[in-house]
């Protein structure tokens, strides 16, 4: 692999901090992770030049382990994708940055009532009820759908355990931030019956609630490994346990539905 000489980046400047003030929080956080990685790795390498170990795209599956209590949650699962950039410290250790995008489906009883949807509570729910009470020719089926998009950004340390088999096991620990956007919508399937014409008009549409968004923090432990497919390509498998840790504003955690979840990842390293 090509050796990276990054020592010239290790001197922070007022100009760089001034530049960060114009960026949003996501950009700031990513920049801070990069700077942290650049500062930590040379010290851990004891003066050795660092090497880019691998770039790995992953496909991921997620499933909840612990759901928030009191919200009638039943199931959260789904799929995502991620990318990992790793720098080799020595034969056994590496560090890197990982970022992912995950789209998870949420199954929740009384989802609309649990959402605290002001439009529904103050007007629309009562409007639908009164309409059907006053005119039996109106019939509606309301089906809620709920998803959460999660973008984790992690600084990760990996330990490899080389052996004489085709599978090299590894252990990883990581910490970082989880940006999320949680969505709820109702699929409204309406029927209006016209008795005089013996005709029923049908139509449907999606009615979207306000979005819940925020960021939470957490830690992750993973165990897996890789199989060398060639000199330049490896098949990576990893099981990861994520645990959410409450830091900062309570409001960010109020709308995040999980305390912990499991991830299985499969990727190819280059």
Backbone as JSON, one array per atom type, in Angstrom:
{
  "sequence": "XXXXXXXXXXXXXXXXXXXXXXXXXXXXXXXXXXXXXXXXXXXXXXXXXXXXXXXXXXXXXXXXXXXXXXXXXXXXXXXXXXXXXXXXXXXXXXXXXXXXXXXXXXXXXXXXXXXXXXXXXXXXXXXXXXXXXXXXXXXXXXXXXXXXXXXXXXXXXXXXXXXXXXXXXXXXXXXXXXXXXXXXXXXXXXXXXXXXXXXXXXXXXXXXXXXXXXXXXXXXXXXXXXXXXXXXXXXXXXXXXXXXXXXXXXXXXXXXXXXXXXXXXXXXXX",
  "N": [[0.83, -1.19, 0.0], [0.35, 2.33, -0.53], [2.41, 4.6, 1.19], [1.47, 6.99, 3.66], [2.24, 10.26, 4.34], [1.53, 12.25, 6.86], [2.26, 14.2, 8.6], [2.41, 16.93, 8.27], [-0.12, 17.81, 8.64], [-0.65, 18.06, 11.28], [-0.73, 20.36, 12.77], [-2.79, 22.51, 14.27], [-4.67, 25.4, 13.31], [-5.65, 28.84, 13.63], [-6.97, 29.77, 11.44], [-8.11, 27.48, 10.33], [-9.93, 26.76, 12.36], [-11.59, 28.98, 12.22], [-12.68, 28.56, 9.71], [-14.21, 26.29, 10.22], [-16.35, 27.35, 11.64], [-18.21, 28.17, 9.85], [-19.42, 25.91, 8.95], [-21.9, 23.25, 9.1], [-23.14, 21.19, 11.87], [-22.7, 18.45, 11.34], [-20.59, 18.46, 9.48], [-18.62, 19.64, 11.04], [-18.29, 17.7, 13.02], [-17.39, 15.46, 11.56], [-15.0, 16.55, 10.63], [-13.6, 16.92, 13.02], [-13.28, 14.28, 13.82], [-11.58, 13.32, 11.81], [-9.32, 14.94, 12.3], [-8.71, 14.08, 14.9], [-8.05, 11.43, 14.38], [-5.78, 11.77, 12.81], [-4.08, 12.91, 14.64], [-3.84, 10.99, 16.66], [-2.95, 8.56, 15.52], [-0.16, 8.82, 14.58], [1.23, 9.04, 17.03], [0.65, 6.59, 18.22], [1.89, 4.95, 16.49], [4.54, 5.23, 17.06], [6.43, 6.85, 15.73], [6.62, 5.63, 13.25], [5.92, 5.54, 9.75], [2.61, 5.8, 8.56], [0.27, 3.49, 7.07], [-2.23, 3.19, 4.64], [-4.56, 0.86, 5.22], [-6.97, -0.37, 4.29], [-9.93, 0.1, 2.28], [-13.28, -0.29, 2.74], [-16.39, -1.13, 1.54], [-19.6, -1.87, 2.9], [-22.47, -4.02, 3.2], [-25.31, -4.02, 5.29], [-27.27, -5.44, 7.97], [-29.75, -4.69, 10.37], [-31.08, -5.1, 13.67], [-33.23, -4.63, 16.4], [-32.22, -4.79, 19.87], [-32.79, -3.87, 22.46], [-35.59, -2.04, 23.22], [-37.04, 1.24, 23.71], [-38.88, 1.67, 26.67], [-42.41, 1.84, 27.42], [-43.49, 2.92, 25.09], [-44.86, 1.27, 23.4], [-43.51, -0.17, 21.42], [-42.71, -2.66, 19.03], [-41.02, -3.86, 17.08], [-37.97, -3.19, 15.4], [-36.18, -3.04, 12.53], [-34.01, -3.5, 9.65], [-32.16, -2.47, 6.69], [-28.91, -1.39, 5.54], [-26.03, 0.53, 4.45], [-22.47, 0.92, 4.5], [-19.22, 2.47, 4.89], [-15.81, 1.86, 5.47], [-12.72, 3.19, 6.43], [-9.47, 2.32, 6.95], [-6.43, 2.56, 8.81], [-3.25, 1.17, 9.09], [-1.54, 0.33, 12.03], [0.25, -1.54, 13.12], [1.14, -4.99, 12.62], [-0.9, -6.15, 14.04], [-2.73, -4.22, 14.89], [-5.08, -1.64, 14.02], [-6.59, 1.49, 13.06], [-9.47, 3.51, 12.35], [-12.01, 5.23, 10.4], [-15.51, 5.09, 10.28], [-18.54, 5.25, 8.5], [-22.06, 5.25, 7.98], [-25.23, 4.57, 6.35], [-28.48, 3.95, 7.24], [-31.67, 2.46, 6.87], [-34.42, 1.88, 8.65], [-37.26, -0.03, 9.55], [-40.08, 0.6, 11.61], [-42.16, -0.99, 13.88], [-44.96, -0.29, 15.66], [-47.41, -0.16, 18.16], [-50.44, 1.78, 18.2], [-49.31, 3.99, 16.82], [-49.73, 6.61, 15.83], [-50.91, 7.98, 18.0], [-48.8, 7.77, 19.8], [-46.94, 9.43, 18.69], [-47.35, 12.1, 19.25], [-48.59, 13.97, 17.52], [-49.46, 17.03, 16.63], [-51.24, 18.19, 14.76], [-52.96, 16.06, 14.25], [-53.96, 15.54, 16.83], [-55.19, 17.95, 17.61], [-56.93, 18.62, 15.55], [-57.31, 16.92, 13.09], [-57.81, 14.19, 13.7], [-60.2, 14.29, 15.19], [-61.81, 15.46, 13.24], [-62.03, 13.46, 11.22], [-63.36, 11.49, 12.69], [-65.8, 12.8, 13.35], [-66.8, 13.28, 10.78], [-67.39, 10.71, 9.78], [-69.25, 9.94, 11.64], [-71.33, 11.69, 11.15], [-72.0, 11.21, 8.5], [-72.59, 8.29, 7.08], [-71.81, 7.37, 4.62], [-69.18, 7.84, 4.16], [-66.16, 6.14, 4.37], [-63.14, 5.12, 5.83], [-59.85, 3.79, 5.79], [-57.12, 3.74, 7.82], [-53.71, 3.49, 7.74], [-50.79, 3.3, 9.47], [-47.34, 4.09, 8.82], [-43.92, 3.79, 9.59], [-40.59, 4.89, 9.73], [-37.06, 4.98, 10.4], [-34.17, 6.78, 9.7], [-30.78, 6.33, 10.1], [-27.61, 7.66, 10.64], [-24.63, 6.66, 11.46], [-21.49, 7.78, 12.71], [-18.29, 6.86, 13.3], [-15.29, 6.56, 15.25], [-12.91, 4.1, 15.17], [-11.19, 1.31, 16.62], [-9.22, -1.49, 15.78], [-8.35, -4.85, 16.35], [-6.37, -7.39, 15.05], [-6.03, -10.93, 14.73], [-3.84, -12.81, 13.6], [-3.49, -16.04, 12.06], [-2.92, -19.47, 11.04], [-5.0, -20.3, 9.46], [-7.58, -19.94, 6.91], [-9.25, -17.96, 7.74], [-9.07, -14.9, 9.35], [-9.5, -13.74, 12.49], [-10.99, -10.84, 14.11], [-11.28, -8.11, 16.41], [-13.2, -5.31, 17.35], [-13.56, -2.0, 18.65], [-15.54, 0.88, 19.12], [-16.63, 4.3, 19.0], [-18.95, 7.02, 18.84], [-21.16, 9.25, 17.05], [-24.69, 9.19, 16.38], [-26.64, 10.25, 13.94], [-30.03, 10.94, 13.32], [-33.2, 10.57, 11.62], [-36.55, 10.45, 11.99], [-39.56, 9.23, 10.69], [-43.09, 9.46, 10.22], [-46.06, 8.42, 8.64], [-49.45, 8.44, 7.47], [-51.3, 6.23, 5.55], [-54.06, 6.96, 3.84], [-57.01, 5.55, 2.94], [-59.75, 6.18, 1.29], [-63.32, 5.94, 0.91], [-66.22, 6.99, -0.72], [-69.55, 6.63, -0.77], [-72.23, 6.77, -3.08], [-75.44, 6.55, -2.83], [-77.7, 7.0, -4.51], [-76.69, 6.73, -7.03], [-75.64, 4.28, -6.94], [-72.87, 3.91, -6.67], [-69.41, 3.89, -5.78], [-66.91, 6.0, -4.86], [-63.42, 5.93, -4.83], [-60.37, 6.81, -3.26], [-56.94, 7.52, -2.37], [-54.24, 8.62, -0.27], [-51.09, 9.8, 1.1], [-50.47, 11.0, 4.32], [-48.4, 13.06, 5.98], [-46.68, 13.22, 9.07], [-45.03, 15.62, 11.28], [-41.46, 15.67, 11.14], [-39.23, 13.86, 13.23], [-36.09, 14.54, 14.45], [-32.57, 14.31, 15.27], [-29.62, 13.8, 17.29], [-27.75, 11.23, 18.79], [-25.48, 9.62, 21.09], [-23.11, 6.91, 21.21], [-21.61, 3.65, 21.88], [-19.72, 0.91, 20.46], [-19.16, -2.56, 20.0], [-17.47, -5.03, 18.19], [-17.19, -8.23, 16.6], [-15.51, -10.36, 14.38], [-14.08, -10.97, 11.26], [-11.85, -11.71, 8.49], [-11.57, -13.14, 5.19], [-9.03, -13.84, 3.01], [-9.27, -13.09, -0.32], [-7.66, -12.51, -2.42], [-4.41, -11.07, -3.05], [-5.0, -8.4, -2.88], [-7.61, -8.15, -2.07], [-10.23, -8.72, 0.26], [-12.68, -10.64, 1.97], [-14.94, -9.48, 4.26], [-16.51, -10.12, 7.38], [-18.69, -9.23, 10.0], [-20.05, -9.01, 13.23], [-21.85, -6.74, 15.2], [-22.37, -5.0, 18.22], [-24.36, -2.4, 19.31], [-24.63, 0.24, 21.61], [-26.53, 2.73, 23.09], [-25.61, 5.76, 24.59], [-26.45, 8.14, 26.96], [-25.77, 11.41, 26.45], [-25.55, 14.87, 26.7], [-28.28, 16.9, 25.4], [-31.53, 16.05, 26.59], [-33.69, 16.03, 24.89], [-32.85, 15.06, 22.41], [-32.78, 12.34, 22.8], [-35.34, 11.6, 23.38], [-36.87, 10.97, 21.13], [-35.54, 8.91, 19.95], [-35.72, 5.52, 19.33], [-34.45, 3.21, 20.37], [-32.48, 1.42, 22.78], [-30.37, -0.3, 22.46], [-28.86, -2.18, 19.77], [-28.35, -4.71, 17.21], [-25.98, -5.39, 14.66], [-25.23, -6.87, 11.55], [-22.65, -7.19, 9.29], [-21.4, -7.33, 5.96], [-18.76, -7.22, 3.77], [-16.4, -6.12, 1.22], [-12.99, -5.71, 1.16], [-10.54, -3.47, -0.14]],
  "CA": [[0.0, 0.0, 0.0], [1.09, 3.59, -0.58], [2.61, 5.18, 2.5], [0.9, 8.32, 3.8], [2.96, 11.15, 5.23], [0.48, 13.19, 7.26], [2.73, 15.0, 9.72], [2.19, 18.36, 8.02], [-1.49, 18.16, 9.01], [-0.83, 17.93, 12.73], [-0.62, 21.65, 13.44], [-4.04, 23.25, 14.13], [-4.49, 26.82, 13.06], [-6.83, 29.68, 13.85], [-7.69, 29.87, 10.17], [-8.94, 26.28, 10.16], [-11.06, 26.85, 13.28], [-12.48, 29.99, 11.66], [-13.39, 27.94, 8.6], [-15.2, 25.37, 10.77], [-17.51, 28.06, 12.15], [-19.18, 28.31, 8.79], [-19.97, 24.62, 8.56], [-22.92, 22.72, 10.0], [-22.62, 20.3, 12.92], [-22.21, 17.2, 10.77], [-19.28, 18.71, 8.91], [-17.69, 19.86, 12.16], [-18.01, 16.43, 13.7], [-16.53, 14.67, 10.68], [-13.68, 17.16, 10.6], [-12.95, 16.64, 14.29], [-12.86, 12.87, 13.81], [-10.4, 13.21, 10.95], [-8.19, 15.53, 13.01], [-8.36, 13.18, 16.0], [-7.37, 10.26, 13.82], [-4.46, 12.18, 12.35], [-3.26, 13.18, 15.82], [-3.64, 9.79, 17.47], [-2.23, 7.48, 14.84], [1.31, 8.91, 14.59], [1.72, 8.76, 18.38], [0.54, 5.16, 18.48], [2.81, 4.25, 15.59], [5.9, 5.42, 17.57], [7.3, 7.44, 14.73], [6.6, 4.93, 11.97], [5.0, 6.08, 8.76], [1.36, 5.04, 8.53], [-0.14, 2.95, 5.79], [-3.65, 2.96, 4.42], [-4.73, -0.59, 5.21], [-8.06, -0.83, 3.43], [-11.2, 0.81, 2.13], [-14.24, -1.4, 2.7], [-17.84, -0.9, 1.53], [-20.34, -2.95, 3.55], [-23.92, -4.11, 3.29], [-25.58, -4.26, 6.71], [-28.62, -5.72, 8.47], [-29.9, -4.24, 11.76], [-32.24, -5.58, 14.43], [-33.19, -4.09, 17.76], [-32.02, -5.67, 21.01], [-33.54, -3.28, 23.57], [-36.42, -0.92, 22.8], [-37.46, 2.13, 24.79], [-40.09, 1.19, 27.34], [-43.53, 2.77, 27.53], [-43.88, 3.49, 23.8], [-45.56, 0.23, 22.64], [-42.69, -0.58, 20.28], [-42.66, -4.11, 18.84], [-39.93, -4.34, 16.22], [-37.23, -2.25, 14.56], [-35.13, -3.72, 11.77], [-33.86, -2.99, 8.3], [-30.89, -2.64, 6.0], [-28.14, -0.18, 5.32], [-24.72, 0.39, 3.81], [-21.46, 1.7, 5.22], [-17.86, 2.43, 4.35], [-14.79, 1.91, 6.5], [-11.36, 3.52, 5.99], [-8.6, 1.89, 8.04], [-5.0, 2.81, 8.74], [-2.51, 0.15, 9.82], [-0.55, 0.74, 13.02], [1.23, -2.62, 13.01], [0.57, -6.23, 12.1], [-2.04, -6.57, 14.84], [-3.63, -3.12, 15.24], [-5.45, -0.63, 13.02], [-7.62, 2.44, 13.45], [-10.13, 4.02, 11.17], [-13.26, 5.98, 10.44], [-16.61, 4.38, 9.64], [-19.77, 6.01, 8.34], [-23.09, 4.39, 7.39], [-26.61, 5.07, 6.18], [-29.38, 2.83, 7.51], [-33.1, 2.74, 6.78], [-35.03, 0.86, 9.47], [-38.7, 0.0, 9.69], [-40.53, 0.57, 12.99], [-43.5, -1.51, 14.14], [-45.37, 0.29, 16.93], [-48.85, -0.06, 18.4], [-50.93, 3.15, 18.41], [-48.18, 4.82, 16.39], [-50.13, 8.02, 15.69], [-51.08, 8.52, 19.34], [-47.49, 7.84, 20.44], [-46.1, 10.41, 18.0], [-47.66, 13.47, 19.68], [-48.82, 14.72, 16.28], [-50.35, 18.11, 17.03], [-52.3, 18.34, 13.76], [-53.91, 14.98, 14.47], [-54.57, 15.67, 18.15], [-56.0, 19.16, 17.75], [-57.92, 18.84, 14.49], [-57.64, 15.96, 12.04], [-58.4, 12.98, 14.25], [-61.61, 14.58, 15.51], [-62.51, 15.73, 11.98], [-62.37, 12.18, 10.59], [-64.37, 10.84, 13.53], [-67.08, 13.51, 13.2], [-67.28, 13.1, 9.41], [-67.99, 9.38, 9.65], [-70.43, 9.9, 12.51], [-72.42, 12.47, 10.54], [-72.33, 10.7, 7.17], [-72.12, 6.9, 7.02], [-71.33, 7.06, 3.28], [-67.73, 7.96, 4.19], [-65.43, 5.06, 5.03], [-61.7, 5.32, 5.67], [-58.9, 2.87, 6.43], [-55.9, 4.47, 8.13], [-52.6, 2.57, 8.0], [-49.57, 4.06, 9.77], [-46.02, 3.58, 8.45], [-42.91, 4.51, 10.34], [-39.2, 4.53, 9.43], [-36.02, 5.84, 10.95], [-32.89, 6.79, 9.0], [-29.7, 6.54, 11.06], [-26.27, 7.84, 10.06], [-23.59, 6.61, 12.49], [-20.12, 8.16, 12.36], [-17.51, 6.26, 14.38], [-13.85, 6.36, 15.29], [-12.86, 2.68, 15.54], [-9.9, 0.62, 16.78], [-9.38, -2.9, 15.39], [-7.25, -5.77, 16.65], [-6.36, -8.6, 14.24], [-5.39, -12.1, 15.35], [-3.39, -13.67, 12.49], [-3.26, -17.46, 12.34], [-2.58, -20.23, 9.84], [-6.2, -20.71, 8.75], [-8.0, -18.97, 5.88], [-10.04, -16.92, 8.39], [-8.35, -14.12, 10.36], [-10.49, -13.07, 13.34], [-10.67, -9.49, 14.56], [-12.13, -7.49, 17.43], [-13.2, -3.86, 17.18], [-14.31, -1.14, 19.58], [-15.76, 2.16, 18.44], [-17.52, 5.26, 19.63], [-19.26, 8.14, 17.94], [-22.47, 9.9, 17.07], [-25.72, 8.63, 15.5], [-27.62, 11.22, 13.47], [-31.23, 10.2, 12.93], [-34.43, 11.25, 11.16], [-37.65, 9.5, 12.18], [-40.71, 9.66, 9.9], [-44.38, 8.77, 10.35], [-47.12, 8.88, 7.75], [-50.67, 7.65, 7.37], [-51.89, 5.97, 4.24], [-55.51, 7.11, 4.0], [-57.77, 4.93, 1.85], [-61.11, 6.69, 1.47], [-64.44, 5.57, 0.05], [-67.45, 7.79, -0.59], [-70.63, 5.91, -1.46], [-73.34, 7.58, -3.57], [-76.55, 5.57, -2.91], [-78.58, 7.25, -5.64], [-76.03, 6.27, -8.26], [-75.08, 2.94, -6.68], [-71.47, 4.07, -7.08], [-68.49, 4.22, -4.7], [-65.69, 6.66, -5.3], [-62.3, 5.56, -3.97], [-59.11, 7.51, -3.45], [-56.02, 7.36, -1.25], [-53.07, 9.51, -0.26], [-50.26, 9.73, 2.3], [-50.52, 12.19, 5.18], [-47.13, 12.98, 6.71], [-46.51, 13.96, 10.32], [-43.76, 16.35, 11.37], [-40.3, 14.79, 11.27], [-38.42, 13.91, 14.45], [-34.68, 14.38, 14.1], [-31.64, 14.67, 16.33], [-28.38, 13.02, 17.33], [-27.44, 10.57, 20.05], [-24.12, 9.1, 21.13], [-23.07, 5.52, 21.62], [-20.39, 2.85, 21.72], [-19.96, -0.3, 19.68], [-18.18, -3.63, 20.06], [-17.69, -5.94, 17.07], [-16.31, -9.39, 16.45], [-15.65, -10.96, 13.07], [-12.8, -11.27, 10.65], [-11.83, -11.64, 7.03], [-10.99, -14.2, 4.38], [-8.28, -13.24, 1.9], [-9.65, -13.59, -1.64], [-6.46, -12.34, -3.23], [-3.44, -10.21, -2.37], [-5.53, -7.05, -2.75], [-9.04, -8.19, -1.81], [-10.61, -9.55, 1.39], [-14.1, -10.71, 2.32], [-15.07, -9.16, 5.67], [-17.76, -10.41, 8.08], [-18.6, -8.64, 11.32], [-21.23, -8.81, 14.05], [-21.58, -5.56, 16.03], [-23.35, -4.62, 19.25], [-24.41, -0.95, 19.52], [-25.3, 0.66, 22.84], [-26.71, 4.17, 23.13], [-25.21, 6.37, 25.86], [-27.06, 9.47, 27.02], [-24.87, 12.54, 26.63], [-26.11, 16.08, 26.11], [-29.68, 17.27, 25.56], [-32.48, 14.96, 26.72], [-34.61, 16.05, 23.76], [-32.34, 14.22, 21.32], [-33.01, 10.93, 23.11], [-36.77, 11.34, 23.53], [-37.46, 10.42, 19.9], [-34.75, 7.79, 19.45], [-36.54, 4.44, 19.89], [-33.71, 2.02, 20.81], [-31.37, 1.5, 23.73], [-29.27, -1.07, 21.88], [-29.25, -2.95, 18.59], [-27.33, -5.58, 16.62], [-25.71, -5.18, 13.22], [-24.38, -7.82, 10.85], [-22.09, -6.51, 8.12], [-20.66, -8.14, 5.0], [-18.15, -6.3, 2.83], [-15.18, -6.5, 0.5], [-11.91, -4.73, 1.36], [-9.58, -3.26, -1.22]],
  "C": [[0.88, 1.26, 0.0], [1.2, 4.18, 0.82], [2.09, 6.62, 2.51], [1.73, 9.14, 4.77], [2.01, 12.28, 5.61], [0.95, 14.13, 8.36], [2.46, 16.5, 9.5], [0.78, 18.8, 8.38], [-1.7, 18.25, 10.5], [-0.76, 19.25, 13.47], [-1.9, 22.45, 13.24], [-3.77, 24.73, 13.95], [-5.78, 27.56, 13.34], [-7.65, 29.78, 12.58], [-8.6, 28.68, 9.97], [-10.15, 26.34, 11.09], [-12.08, 27.9, 12.81], [-13.31, 29.41, 10.53], [-14.49, 27.01, 9.12], [-16.46, 26.07, 11.23], [-18.59, 28.22, 11.1], [-19.85, 27.03, 8.37], [-21.06, 24.2, 9.53], [-22.3, 21.71, 10.95], [-22.04, 19.02, 12.35], [-20.8, 17.38, 10.22], [-18.24, 18.93, 10.01], [-17.3, 18.54, 12.8], [-17.09, 15.56, 12.85], [-15.11, 15.22, 10.65], [-12.91, 16.87, 11.89], [-12.49, 15.2, 14.38], [-11.6, 12.69, 12.97], [-9.17, 13.77, 11.67], [-7.74, 14.63, 14.15], [-7.59, 11.98, 15.5], [-5.95, 10.62, 13.41], [-3.52, 12.48, 13.53], [-2.9, 11.92, 16.58], [-2.72, 8.79, 16.79], [-0.71, 7.63, 14.84], [1.9, 8.6, 15.96], [1.7, 7.28, 18.68], [1.52, 4.37, 17.62], [4.27, 4.42, 15.99], [6.86, 5.87, 16.47], [7.31, 6.74, 13.4], [5.63, 5.64, 11.02], [3.77, 5.17, 8.67], [1.05, 4.56, 7.12], [-1.66, 2.85, 5.75], [-3.85, 1.46, 4.28], [-5.81, -1.04, 4.24], [-9.17, 0.21, 3.35], [-12.25, -0.27, 1.88], [-15.67, -0.88, 2.63], [-18.56, -2.12, 2.1], [-21.83, -2.86, 3.2], [-24.26, -4.58, 4.69], [-27.05, -4.61, 6.94], [-28.66, -5.35, 9.95], [-31.16, -4.83, 12.38], [-32.11, -5.08, 15.86], [-32.84, -5.18, 18.77], [-32.81, -5.18, 22.22], [-34.26, -2.04, 23.08], [-36.77, -0.04, 24.0], [-38.78, 1.66, 25.37], [-41.17, 2.28, 27.32], [-44.02, 3.35, 26.23], [-44.54, 2.47, 22.89], [-44.83, -0.17, 21.37], [-42.61, -2.1, 20.23], [-41.41, -4.58, 18.12], [-39.3, -3.17, 15.48], [-36.14, -3.04, 13.85], [-35.07, -3.12, 10.37], [-32.43, -3.14, 7.81], [-30.19, -1.3, 5.84], [-26.85, -0.49, 4.58], [-23.74, 1.28, 4.56], [-20.14, 1.62, 4.47], [-16.89, 2.61, 5.51], [-13.44, 2.21, 5.86], [-10.43, 3.24, 7.16], [-7.14, 2.18, 7.74], [-4.27, 1.79, 9.62], [-1.52, 0.78, 10.78], [0.59, -0.27, 13.04], [0.5, -3.86, 12.51], [-0.74, -6.59, 12.79], [-3.1, -5.48, 15.04], [-3.87, -2.19, 14.06], [-6.47, 0.31, 13.63], [-8.26, 3.01, 12.2], [-11.37, 4.83, 11.46], [-14.33, 5.17, 9.7], [-17.85, 5.28, 9.62], [-20.78, 5.14, 7.61], [-24.38, 5.16, 7.17], [-27.54, 3.88, 6.3], [-30.83, 3.29, 7.47], [-33.85, 1.6, 7.48], [-36.54, 1.07, 9.58], [-39.08, -0.16, 11.17], [-41.96, 0.05, 13.05], [-43.89, -1.07, 15.55], [-46.88, 0.32, 17.04], [-49.24, 1.39, 18.68], [-49.87, 4.18, 18.0], [-48.55, 6.29, 16.31], [-50.27, 8.67, 17.06], [-49.74, 8.69, 20.04], [-46.61, 8.95, 19.87], [-46.23, 11.82, 18.57], [-47.8, 14.42, 18.49], [-49.87, 15.79, 16.55], [-51.52, 18.3, 16.05], [-53.38, 17.28, 13.95], [-54.67, 15.19, 15.78], [-55.54, 16.84, 18.23], [-57.09, 19.3, 16.7], [-58.29, 17.56, 13.72], [-58.27, 14.69, 12.57], [-59.87, 13.16, 14.56], [-62.42, 14.83, 14.24], [-62.95, 14.44, 11.29], [-63.47, 11.48, 11.37], [-65.74, 11.47, 13.32], [-67.66, 13.32, 11.8], [-67.98, 11.77, 9.24], [-69.22, 9.23, 10.52], [-71.61, 10.6, 11.85], [-72.86, 11.94, 9.19], [-71.73, 9.3, 7.01], [-71.65, 6.5, 5.62], [-69.8, 7.21, 3.16], [-67.12, 6.81, 4.98], [-63.95, 5.29, 4.78], [-60.93, 4.23, 6.41], [-57.59, 3.63, 6.58], [-54.81, 3.48, 8.5], [-51.34, 3.37, 8.25], [-48.31, 3.33, 9.28], [-44.98, 4.44, 9.15], [-41.51, 3.97, 10.0], [-38.28, 5.46, 10.19], [-34.75, 5.67, 10.12], [-31.8, 7.16, 10.01], [-28.38, 6.63, 10.31], [-25.27, 7.82, 11.2], [-22.24, 7.04, 11.91], [-19.24, 7.76, 13.53], [-16.01, 6.39, 14.15], [-13.64, 4.97, 15.88], [-11.42, 2.2, 15.66], [-10.12, -0.87, 16.54], [-8.12, -3.68, 15.77], [-7.41, -7.02, 15.8], [-5.62, -9.71, 14.98], [-4.97, -13.07, 14.25], [-3.17, -15.11, 12.94], [-3.01, -18.16, 11.01], [-3.79, -20.75, 9.08], [-6.56, -19.65, 7.71], [-8.77, -17.8, 6.48], [-9.21, -16.24, 9.47], [-9.35, -13.37, 11.22], [-10.03, -11.68, 13.76], [-11.7, -9.02, 15.58], [-12.05, -5.99, 17.27], [-14.0, -3.19, 18.29], [-14.41, 0.22, 18.92], [-16.68, 3.03, 19.27], [-17.79, 6.39, 18.68], [-20.68, 8.63, 18.1], [-23.39, 9.22, 16.06], [-26.7, 9.76, 15.16], [-28.86, 10.45, 12.99], [-32.33, 11.15, 12.46], [-35.54, 10.21, 11.18], [-38.92, 10.05, 11.53], [-41.94, 8.81, 10.2], [-45.33, 9.32, 9.31], [-48.29, 7.91, 7.78], [-51.05, 7.46, 5.92], [-53.4, 5.97, 4.43], [-56.2, 6.57, 2.76], [-59.25, 5.24, 2.08], [-62.08, 6.08, 0.46], [-65.61, 6.5, 0.34], [-68.53, 7.1, -1.44], [-71.75, 6.88, -1.83], [-74.53, 6.64, -3.79], [-77.43, 5.76, -4.14], [-78.01, 6.74, -6.96], [-75.52, 4.84, -8.15], [-73.61, 2.9, -7.1], [-70.63, 4.46, -5.86], [-67.21, 4.79, -5.28], [-64.57, 6.34, -4.3], [-61.07, 6.41, -4.29], [-58.25, 7.31, -2.21], [-54.85, 8.32, -1.39], [-52.31, 9.28, 1.05], [-50.3, 11.07, 3.02], [-49.33, 12.13, 6.13], [-47.15, 13.82, 7.98], [-45.19, 14.72, 10.3], [-42.63, 15.36, 11.67], [-39.66, 14.98, 12.63], [-36.97, 13.65, 14.07], [-33.81, 14.82, 15.27], [-30.36, 13.86, 16.2], [-28.22, 12.44, 18.73], [-26.03, 10.0, 19.95], [-24.13, 7.66, 21.62], [-21.71, 4.89, 21.4], [-20.75, 1.55, 21.03], [-18.81, -1.28, 19.88], [-18.5, -4.6, 18.92], [-16.72, -7.1, 17.08], [-16.58, -10.02, 15.08], [-14.28, -11.31, 12.52], [-12.88, -11.19, 9.14], [-11.22, -12.9, 6.45], [-10.3, -13.55, 3.19], [-8.7, -13.9, 0.58], [-8.5, -13.5, -2.63], [-5.51, -11.44, -2.44], [-4.04, -8.85, -2.07], [-7.01, -7.01, -2.37], [-9.35, -9.17, -0.68], [-12.13, -9.51, 1.56], [-14.23, -10.54, 3.83], [-16.46, -9.51, 6.19], [-17.63, -9.87, 9.5], [-19.97, -8.57, 11.97], [-20.93, -7.69, 15.04], [-22.74, -5.3, 16.99], [-23.24, -3.12, 19.49], [-25.18, -0.64, 20.8], [-25.33, 2.18, 22.89], [-26.4, 4.69, 24.53], [-25.75, 7.8, 25.89], [-26.03, 10.52, 27.39], [-25.54, 13.76, 26.0], [-27.61, 16.21, 26.33], [-30.6, 16.05, 25.62], [-33.39, 14.87, 25.5], [-34.16, 15.19, 22.6], [-32.67, 12.76, 21.54], [-34.5, 10.59, 23.21], [-37.37, 10.64, 22.32], [-36.63, 9.3, 19.29], [-35.28, 6.52, 20.11], [-35.78, 3.26, 20.49], [-32.68, 2.37, 21.88], [-30.15, 0.76, 23.22], [-29.77, -1.83, 20.67], [-28.05, -3.71, 18.05], [-27.19, -5.3, 15.15], [-24.86, -6.34, 12.7], [-23.94, -7.18, 9.54], [-21.29, -7.51, 7.27], [-20.08, -7.18, 3.96], [-16.9, -6.85, 2.19], [-14.17, -5.37, 0.66], [-11.0, -4.68, 0.16], [-8.34, -2.57, -0.67]]
}
